[in-house]
Structures are given as structure tokens and as C-alpha cells.
């Protein structure tokens, strides 16, 4: 009986910790700039865990421009993305400030669990 109880306790301990580690999913925990910004030349997306550099991507899309009610989505090609040295962030940089308008950052990344996740961060310049 004691041997059965010991096996049960070990199975319960390992059974409850392994799924927690395996089920962790990368998520966005912080993004800058905030909802309202000015003179934006860099954007930082910070994640809850390390991300795989080869699978990470992000793009900045202008979704609205002052005075244009029907502005089509426009990818900001001059903005370049790279994974930060900490491997927990994506850094986007522009050689010049983004013009006044509404923006969306579309991102995707893969965490240690191998699951690809994606999301959006929106902000306004001006």
C-alpha cells in the first residue's frame, strides 16, 4: 500500500507540473508607444517568454490619416523589425518619424511550446 501511495504522489507531482510548463503560451505583455504618441521612430513589443527569432514577424500598417475618412490600409515599408537581444521582444524602427495618423502593428511569434500566436497593437500619432 505504501508503494502505491508513493507512486500516486509522484505521479500527481509530475503530472501537475509538466502540463503547466508545456501549456505556457507566449503572449504580449507590453507595447510602446502607448495609444497616443508623437514623433514615433521606434516600437517595442515585449513578450511573456522568449520567442523563436526565425518565426517572429511584425509589420506596421497605417489605418487612417487625418482628413481622409476612407484611407486604405497602407503597410509602412520603411519600418524594419528584428528580435531584441533578450529574445523576449520585437523591435521595430523607422528611419524617420511616422506621419500623423492611426496605426496597427500586426505581429506573430512562436514561444518555447512551439505554438505560433499572433495579435495586434494599435496606436495614434499626432
N, C-alpha and C positions, 0 to 999 in steps of 0.2 A: 504494500500500500504506500509506503514511504517513497519508493522508487517511482511509482505512478504520479504521486503528488509533485515530486521534484521535476519530472518530465513536463507535467502540466504547467508548473510555474515557469520553467524555462521557455516552453512554447508560448506562453502568454506574454512573457517579457520580449522575446524576439519577434513574435507575431504582432505586437503593438508598436514596436519601434521601426521595423523595416518598412512597413507600408507608409508610415509618416515621412520617412526620408525619400521614398520612391515616388510619393504622390505630390511632393512640393512642385509648384509650378512658378516659373518666373513671372513677375508682374511689375508694372511700372509703379514706382513709389514716389517719384518726384520729377517734375519737369519745369524747366525755365526756358523762356521767360514766363511770367505769370500771365493771367488773362489779358491784362492791359499793359503795353510796353511801348518804349520809344527807342529809336536808334538800335535796332536788333541786328547784330552781326554774328551772334552765336546762340545756339540752342543746345541744351543738355537734357538728356533723358536718363534718369537713374533707375536701376532695376533692383529687385529684391535679392538677386543672386547673380553669380557670374553667368555670362552669356557666351555662346559659341561665336567667335568673330566671323567665321566663314558663313554663318547663317543670318547674321544681323543685317538689317537694312532699315533705312529711313529716308523719307522724301518730304520736302516742304512744298505745299500747294497753296497758292493764293486763291481764296474762295470768294473774295469780294473786294471791291475798290470803291473808295468814296466817290459818290456821284454817278456810279454805274449800278443800276438796280438788277441788271441781268448779266453780270460779269461771269463769264465761263471759268471753270476751274483751270488754273494755269500752274504747271509744275515749275518751280524755281530752279532751273538747271544749274545756276551758278553756285547753289548751296551743295557743299560736299559733306558726306557723312563718313565717320570712322568710329570704331570701337575704342573707348578710352583705355589707357594703360591699366586701369584697375579691372578691366573686363566686366564691369558692372554698369557701364554707361555707354551711350551712343552720343558722340559729339558732332554737331552739325555747324559748319562755318560758312559764312558768305564773305566774299572779298569787299563788299560794300553793304551799307545798311539796307534792310528790306524797305521797300516803299510803303507808305501808309496803306492799310487795308486789313482784311480778315485772312487768317492763315490757319492751315491744318497740317499737322505733321502725322503722316501715316508711317507706322513702324511695325516691324516684326522681329522676333528674336527667338532663339532656342535656348532653353536652360539645361541644367545638368540632367534633368529627367528625360531629355530628348524630345519633349513636346514643343512644337512651334506655336507661339502665341502672337497676336497682333493687336494693335489698338491705335488710338488717335489722341493727339493733344491739340487743342485749339487755343489761339490767342489772337489779339488785335494789336496792330502797330498804329500809333498816331492818335 
